């Protein structure tokens, strides 16, 4: 089933998109997609709900982020072979892990806001996952047991901030609106092979990214196990897993985002995002 959250920012309520394309209210079933709902028992409870009995959501509400604001928003850099090649970099020996600021979290159709002073704003379409059960020092063999589901994420980047001002990744990755997620949370049992999903991104109708998750350098189970060695993953935490080739920084000359442009992207089976690019 396709789970989502509808309503104004920080006031979203849980819903699902039924097989007929109708929004259904889940408020009488769960409070939100919190730790209880994302647990294995919680996901089984959701799967058992007869969607025909749920009230329809009226009007055309905003589609918000598909999971609540997380305690941690982890991200992986340099994790696709073709992306490494376009940047002229060496294949990493270990996953490159960083953290996106809480303010980057936003909805799948919210505006993308270019920060003050930014000159090199870039896009990255990514597969993301949400943790369903606490993970600490987990093995690769058991890593996916801790996943509740998958969704689309855009890891926007301001390359000038990322490479300058002390060289810390977070300055270029954590701006408000730089981490839209959704539209849907799809439970892991409905994504039989997350290692083989088509992923793409367009700017003003021109396709720049067109890849597949099988090109990942480090698999999802490796990433979860690796991160859990250094910090605990809690229910509701987000992990976004790297981007394929086709980012602006890999072009000659780069085609940085500008106000007025539209970014559209999607992942096979997980839906699409659409963002209007605006200036702060």
N, C-alpha and C positions, 0 to 999 in steps of 0.2 A: 504494500500500500504506500501511497505518497502522502507523507505527513508534512504539515507546514504550520505556520503561525500567521495570524492575520490581525491587523489593527495598527494603531499609531505607535511610534517608537516607544519602547519600554512599557507599553500597555497591550501587547499582543496576546491573543488567546489561541489555544491549540485547535487545529482543524485537520481535516484530511481532504484530499481530492479523490472523489470516488471514481470507479471505472467508467462512469458516464460523463466525467468532467465537471461534476458539481461539487462545490465546496460544502463540507459538512462540519458542524460544530462539535468538538470533542470536549467541551468544558465540563460536561456532566460525567465524563469518564476519567479525565486526569486534570490536575491543576495546570500543568505545563509539562514540557518535555524535560523534566528535572531528573535527578538521580534515580528516583523510584521508577519513573516511566521508562528511562533508558536502560534499566537493569534487564537481565534476561527474562525475569518473571514479568516485568512491566511491558516488555516488547511482546511477550506471548499474550498478555492480556489485551493489548491493542490489536493484535492480529485476530483475536477471537471475537472482536466487536462486529456486530452486524451493521454495516454502514447504512443499510436501508432504514434503520430505526433512528438514526441521528438527524437532528434538525438541520435544515439547510441554512447556510450563511446568507443573509440578505445583502443586497446591494453589490458593490464592487470595491471591497475593502483593500487597503494596502496589504501587499504580501511582505511580511517582515522576515528577519533571519529565521531559519528553520529550527534552530535550537536557541535556548536562552543565552544571554551573554555569559561566556565561559570564565571559569577561574583562570585558566591558562589557554593561550592561543599560540600553539607551537607551529613552526613552519620549517620546511626543508628546502635548502637551496642546492642548485647544481646537481639535480638528480635525474636528468634525462640525457642519454648519450648524444642525441642530436643537438640539444641545447649547449652542452659542453663544447661540441665541435664548432658551433656558430660563434661562440665566444672565444675560441682559440685557447681553451684552458685544458688542464690535465684532469683526467678522471680521478675524483677524490678517493682516498683509501678508506675514509670513514664518512658517514652522513654529516652534512653541514647543517647544524641546527641553530635556529634563532627564534625570537619571540616577537610577535606582533602586538602592539599596544591594544588595550581594551577598546579605545576609541575608534580603531580601524573597523571594528565589527559593525556591520550594517546589513540592510536587506538587498535582495537580488535585483531590485529595480530602482533602488535609491540612486541619487546623483553621485557621480564621482567628482570630488572636489579637489582641484589642483591647489596645493598650499601656496601661501604667500612666498614669493621668491623662488618658486620652483621653475626649472627650465628644462628638465629631462624626465618627464613623467612617463612611465612605461607600464605595460600590461603583462600579466602572466595568468593564463587559465590553468586551473589545478583541480585535481581530485582531492577532496578532503574527507576525513572521517571524524566521528565523534565517539569518545570513549564511553562505554556503558558500565564497566566495573573497574575498580581501582587497580592500577597496574604498577608494580614496583619490582624490578629485577625479574621480569618475565622472560621466558625462553622464546625463541623464534617459533617453536612448534606450538606454543600456547598463546602467542601474541594476538591472533585474530579473535580468540575467545573473548577478548576485552573490548571488542568493537560492537557498537550498537547499530551503526548504519553509515551511509555514505551520502555525499552531496557535492555540489559544485562550489568552488571558491575562486575568487579573483584576487591574486596577490599583487596589488598595485605597488609600484615602486617609484620613488623619486631618485633617479640615479645620481644626480648631483649631490643630494644630501647623503646618499648611501656611500659615495666614494670620498667625500670631503668632510669637513667639520669634525675631524677626529677619526673618520673612517669606521664608525660603528654602524652595523647593518640597520639597527632599529630606527635610526634617524630618517632613513629613506623608506622604511617599511611600515611605520606606525601612524601615519597621518590619519586624521578623521576620514572615514569612508574608504580606506585602502584595503578593507578585508570583507567585501560583501559575500554572504553565504546563502545557499538555497538555489532555487525556490523550494525544493523538496528534500526532506530527509527520507531516504529509502532504506529500509531495514536490510541488514547484511544478508539475510536468507533470500532476498529478492535480487541480490547482485551476485550471481553464481561465480563470476570470475572478475574481480576488480583489477586483475593484472592484464585484462584485455578489453579496455574500453576506449572508444574513439573520443578524442578531445579536440576542440577547435575554438578559434576566436577570430572575429571580424571587426574591423574599424571602418565605419561608413560603408559597409557592404563589401569591403575587400578582405578576403580571407588571408590572414597572416600566419596563424597557427593551425596546424592540421596534423595531429599526432595520435599516439596510442599509448596507453599506460604500460604496455609490454616493453616499451623502450626505457623504463626506469632502470637506473643503475642499482639502487637498493630497493628491494621489494617492501611492501607494506609491513609484513611480519618482521623483517629486519629493522625497519624504521622504528616500529613500536618497541621492540626489544631494546634497541640501542638507546632511545630516549629514556626508557624506564630504568636504565642503569644509572642515570645521572640525576633524574628528578622523577617524582611520583606523578603518574597520570591519574587524574581524578575523573569520576563520572561527569560528563558534560564538557570535558576538555576537547578542544579542536586540534587536529593535526592535519595540516595541508602539506602535500607531498611532492611538490616540484612541478616544473612546467616544461613542455616540449619546445622545440625550436620555433622561431618566428617572432621573438620579442623585438621591440624597437631598437634596443641596444645592440642587437646583432646585425643590424642593417648598415649599409654604407651608401649614403649617410643615414643616420638614425632618423626615424619618423616619430618623434615624440608626440604625445597626445596634446591636443589644443582644445580650449573651450569651444563648445558648439559641436564637437564630434560625438558620435554614438558608438559604443562598444557593445557588441553582442557575442555571446559565447555559450558553449554548452558541452555536456558530456553525455554520451550514449546512455539512455535509460534514466538519467538523473535530471533532465530538464535544461532550461536555458536561462541566462541572465541578460538584462539589457540596461545599460547605463548611459545617461546623458552626462557629458563632461562639462563641468562649469568651473569658474574661477572663484576662489575663496574671497 
